[in-house]
């Protein structure tokens, strides 16, 4: 789920990218993505917000 850090509200339309796979967050800030490697990171992109890289874990 993608939420605004200050308002704690979901963010719609965030592009989430992992390697060659890209998806977008829903109206509720939810998304689903399949990653190829457990060590891949997610790149979150949305106008008006800073682009973030997030580790997926193992």
DABEL-V426267 format. One record per backbone hydrogen bond with DSSP energy under -1.0 kcal/mol. NH is the residue of the N-H (numbers start at 1). CO is the residue of the C=O. E is the energy in kcal/mol with one decimal. If there is no record, write none. Layout:
nh: [NH,NH]
co: [CO,CO]
e: [E,E]
This chain:
nh: [2,4,8,11,13,15,16,17,18,21,23,25,26,29,40,42,43,44,45,49,52,54,56]
co: [29,9,4,2,25,45,23,43,21,18,16,14,30,26,37,54,17,52,15,46,44,42,40]
e: [-2.6,-3.0,-2.3,-2.3,-1.9,-2.9,-2.9,-2.4,-2.7,-2.4,-2.4,-1.8,-3.1,-2.1,-2.0,-3.2,-2.7,-3.1,-2.9,-2.0,-1.8,-2.8,-1.3]
